[in-house]
């Protein structure tokens, strides 16, 4: 992978991280008129918690990928040590396994 390719992915990840950081929804339950409104607000709060958790995991993945880019670890599979293909990194810049190792992990988990 060339330096330009890594730079391109780094910029993309930094933009994603900034977007995720600015989109984190606040959690608040206000005064409720009745039980139905309260139930709706609770359901909405659960949804926002799930979104926040997913965003937090994604931010951690991005931050880890950015740290790896600063070192020499980025673009190499954690399982076999081989290069992760450019097409895979373009599709998922936070990938830490090559396609073959990822498929094997998924087969083992099933």
Buried (B, 14 or more C-beta within 10 A) or exposed (E): BEEEEBEBBBEEBEEBBEEBEEEEEEEEEEEEEEEEEEEEBEEEBEEBEEEBEEBEEBBEBBEBBBEBBEEEEBBBBEBEEEEBBEEBBEEBBBBBBBEEBBEBEEEEEE
